[in-house]
């Protein structure tokens, strides 16, 4: 029987430790690159490293190290070289002329993984936008095949070169993608407003990639025993969850809550992805509570935690209520992990064995009860705009129009309590 199995690409990894960069953080990112390359389907056959104050502008690494790399490629019969950082267009061109194999950088590997994982229309739109944003400044006159980008964008003008036409087609496609993603955001906003009106709290699971967010979401849904249970089984691979997953569940106190699983963060997350995945990350921005899931078994979990907090800070959501969840506690030798000083609460559990899950659910239920205050108020008619906001963001049980004002019974969000207190009636 003929062997139909496609052989894996043989990859050489190149790492550059720059200046005063933390050696621990750099090594973690470089080790992570091997996982990314393997996740993308290649075999890592060797690595090569160099330390410099700054990257070489023309070829990223120095001349001598590049000669060593070229010889190693031939010796190991590698057909792929992957660099640990994003290369400039000029560096890519120069390296491709020198090295006898394909050249990729960290960003391209991540984009390739995302392209293979996107399932929903939204996810595919976001990946394509990220890929085109990366490709546009790197177009050269080498005749890159762009048919896969889709046709129907327009016809070429008279006298237009192929390179100019390719760039124009990409810019047009980028505009189309951004317009479609704006529509996605508009649709999400409508859904969010409906949830706020029904006073349904949204809990977003955030964390480093492969921390176990999907496994935890599945464990919570199964433990609660209600809601949709079609949550994908967690797998030990990077970026297993790309498209956002939302599950409606019933908490022990009878309140409905929505749990949202989000794409995992990573060292040096390409800025194209941060920009392109803004619609997905908006679920984090608009959530009421963050579950920061941490792989407690990882030797550099503290570095991963800080990476997540840096991204949350960039999104402007670091001030939201946060419960840090130290996951995989079943394989941690020292379970005396210190509480996370940046979180409101810290929980230790195992999504795999179920240890600690009930305690987390109780904590979430207690938080959801504290998040609203039931009040009866008599609002003056000149507070009409504020009353409209209350209707949009709070649960209203009763409304009655009286001569002296509008009588409301509602669950008030904490940020409205002080203002409503002056109108409170018994």
N, C-alpha and C positions, 0 to 999 in steps of 0.2 A: 504494500500500500504506500503511495507517495506521501511524503511528509509535507503536510499543508500548513504547518505551524509557522507563523511569521517570526523570524528571529528578531530578538530585541536589539535596539541600537546600543552600541558600546560607547559609553560617555566618560569623558575626562572632566573633572570639576576643577575650576581655577578660582582660588580665593586670594583676595588682597586685603591685608590688614593695614589700615591707614592710620598714621600718626598716633594721636592719643586716644583712639577708639578703645573702649574697654575690651580686653582680650576675651573675657568670659562671654560678653554679649556677642562679640564677633564670632567666636567659635560656635556658639549656639546657633547663630544664623547660618553659618557654613554647614554645620551638621544637618540643619533643617533643609538645606539645598539638596542634599543627597536624598532625603525623603521625598522632596518635591519631584526630583528627576525620576525616582523609582515609581512614584505615583503616576507620573506621566507615561510610564511604560518602558523606560530605558534601564539598562544595567550599568551601574557605576563601576568602572574597571580600575580607576586610580584617581588620585587627587594631587594637586600641585599648589603650593602656597608661596606668597611673597609678602614682605613688609616694606612699605614705602611711606614717606611723608605725605605724598599726594599721588594720585594715579597718573600714569604716563598719558599725556593728552592724545597721542596718536594711536596707541595700542593697549592702553589700560595697564599692562604690566611692562616691566623693563625689557630691553633688547635681549640681554642674556637669558632671562627667564623665558622669553618667547622662543628663543632657539631651543632651550631645554624642552619646552612644551611641544614644539614641532617634532623633535626627535622621539618624544614619548608617544605621540599620536601614531607615528609610523611603527614604533616598536610593538605597541599593544594593539595595533590595527583598530584604533578607535575611529568611529565615523561621526562623532559628535563631541564638541567642546562646549561646556556650559560655564559662564562666568557668574560670580556670586553677586553682582550688582548690575544695575541697568547701564548698558553701554550707550555711548553717544552714536549718532549715525555715522560719523567719520571713523570711529573706532571699529564699528562693525564692518565697514567697507575695507579698512586696512587689514583687519584680521582675516577676513575671507580671502584676501589676495595672498596672504602668507600661509595660512593653515590649510592642509590638504583634506579638509572635512567641513561639515556644517558647523556654524557658530551661532550659539544662542546665549541670551542673558537670562537672569533670574525672572525678570518680568515676562518674557516670552513663555517660559515654562509654566508660570502661574496662569497666564492667559490660556494656554493650551489645556490645562487641567480644567479651568472653568468652562471652556468651550465644550469639553466632553461631559460635564456634569449638569449643565443647564437643561431643565426639562420643560418649564413653563414658558409661555410666550414672553413674559416679562424678563425672565432670566436670560433667554436667548438674545433679546434686544439689548440688554445691559452688557452682555459679553461682546456682542458685535460692536457696540459703541466703544468699548474699551480697546478692542483689537484695532479698530480703524484709527482711534486717537493715537495709538502707539505707532501704527504703520505710516500715517501721513507724513511726518517729518523724515521718515527713513526711506522714502521712495527715491530710487535712482533711475538712471536711464537703462537699466538692465532688462527691461521688458517683463516686469512682474505680472504674473497672470492674475487678473482681477475678476474673471468671470464668476467666481464663487461668491463675489460680493453682491450679486444680484443685478439684473438688467433693468431696463425701463426708466433709467434716471434721466436720459436725454440724449441728444445726438451731439457729436463733436462739431465744433465750429470749423469753418474753412481755414486751412493753414495751421490747425492746432496739432502740436506734436502729441505722440502717445503718452509721454510723461505728463504733459499738461492736462490731457484728457483724463488720465487716471486720477490725478490730484483733484480735478473738478468733480469727478464721479464720487470720490470718497467724501469730499466736503458736502456734496448734495445728500449723500446717504447719511452722513452724520447729522445733518439738519433734520432729515426725516426721522431718524431714531430718537433724537431729542424731543421732537414733537410728539411721537408716540409715547415716550416715557412721561412727558408732561401730562398726557391723558391718563396714564396709569396713576400718577400722583393725585390727579383730580378725583379719580374713582376711589382711591384709598382715603382721601380726605372725607368724602361722603360717608364711607363706611365708619370712619373714626367718629364723625359727628353723631351718627346713629348710635354707636356704642356709648358715647358720652351721655346722650339723651336718656338712654336706658340704664345709665349708671353701671356699666359693665367694666370692671377694672381690667387693664391689659398688662400682662406680665411678660417681659421680654427676657429670653435666655441669651446672655452674651458670654463671650469668653474666647480664649485662644483656640485655634483649630485643633480638633481631635481631643478636646477636653472632656467630651462626653455629654454635650448638650442634648443631642437627639435621644441618647439613651435615658437621660434624666427625664426628658419630656414624656417618653414612653412609660417610664416607671411611675410618674405622677398620674398620668391618665389611667393606667391600670390600677393603681392603688385607690384612687378616688372612686373608680367603678362606674363612672358615667361619662357621657360625652363621646366624641369620635375617637376611636382607638387605632385608626389607620396611620400610625406613626411609624416611619421606616425604622427597622432595627439598626441600632448604631453599629458602625463598622470601624475597625482600626485603620483608618486611612485619612489623609489630609483632605480638607474641604469636602467631607462626605455630604454635608448639607450646603447647597448653593442657593436654591430657591427658598424663600421664607415659608415656613410651615406654621399655621395658626390652628389651635385646637381649643374648642369651647368645652369647659368642664364645670361641674358643680362642686363647690367647696363644701366641707363638712357642715358649715353653718347655713347651707342652703343658697348662698349667693353664687351667681354665675360669674366665671372669670374666663378670660381668653389668654392662653399661653402661646407665645410666638417664639419659634426657633429661628435664629438668624445665622448668617454666614460667619464662620470663625475668622478671627483676626490672626495676623502673622507678622513676624519681623519684616520690615521693609515692604509693607503692602503697597503695591504700585499705585501711584496717585491716580492713574487712569481708572483703576477699579474703585477707588474711594469716590471719585466723581461720578462714574457710570452707575454705581450701585447706591446712589443717593436715595432712590425710591425705596429700596429695601431697607436701608439704614434709617429711613424715616420712621419705621416701625419701632425702632429703639428710641428715637427722639420723642415720639408721641406716647410711649408707654408710661404707665403709672408706677411700676416697680421693676427693677432690674435684678435678675438672678445671675450673678457673676460666677460662672462655673469654672473651676480650676482643677486641672489634673494634679492632684496632690502627690502623685507618684513620680512626677517629672523632676529630675535633679535641679532644673532651673525654673521651677514653677514661679518663684518670686519675680524673675525677669519677665516671664510670660504675663503675670498679673500686671506689671507696670506697663507693658505694651498695650494691654487692653485699656488701662486707665488713660493712657496717652490718647488713644483713639476716641474714647468716651469724652475726654476733655475737648478734643477737636470738634466733636459733634455738639458740644455744649450741653451734655446730659449728665455730667459727673455729679451734679448736685441733686439728682433724683434719689429716692430711697433705694438702697442697694443691700441685698443679702448675698454675701459671698458663700459659695458652696464648694467646699473642698471635697471633690469627687475621687473615686477609686481608693477610698480609705481601706478597702479590704486587702490591698497589696502594698500598703505603706507600713514599713517596719516601726516607725516612730509616729504614733497617732497624736502626740501632744503638740499639734500645730497651733501656733499662736493665732489669736483672733486677728482679722484684717482690720487695721486701724482706719482704713478709708471706707469701710462699710458700716451700715447701721447694725447688722447682725452677721454672725459667722456660724455656719452649719457644717458638720462633718458627716459624710454619708458615702454610700456605695450604690450607684444606680444599678449595678449588676446584681448585687445580693439583696438590695432593698433596705440594708441597714441605714437608719437615720432618715428614711423617706417620710415616715409618719410625723416626725418632729418638724420637718420642713413644711409639710402641708399645714400643720397646726399653726406654725408661725405665719404663713401666708394668709391663712384664714383670720388670724388675730389682726394682722396688718390691714386686711380688707375691711374689717369692722371699724378700725380706728380711722379709716380714710374718709369717713362721712359722719356728719352730726345731724341727727333728726331734729328739726326745728319747725315751729309755727311762727310766721312773721306777718305783719301787716305793712305792706309796702306802699308808700305814697305814689300817687299817679305820676309825679315828676321823675320817678326812678324807672320809667318805662324801659330805657335801654339796658339797665342792669337786670330787670326782670326777664327781658328777652335772653340775656346771657345765662341767667339761672335755668331757664327752660332748655337752653342748648347744652349745658354742661352738668346739670344736676337732675336727680330723680324727683319729679313733682308728684306728690300723692293726691293733693287737693288744691284747687284754685277757685276762689269766689270773689266776685267783684262787689264791694261794699261802697257805701257813700264816702267813707273816710279813706278808702284805699283798697289794695288787692290783698286778700288773705291767702297765704300760701302755706302748705305743709310740705316739707321737702327734706331730702337728705343733702345737706350742704357740704361741699368740699371744704377742707380745712382753710384754704386761702380765702373763702368767702365768709367764714364764721364771724370774724371781728366786725366786718361791715354790717352783717345781718343782725348782730346782737342788739343794736340800738332800736331795731324794729320788732324785736321778739315779743310775742304775746303768749299768755298761758291758756 
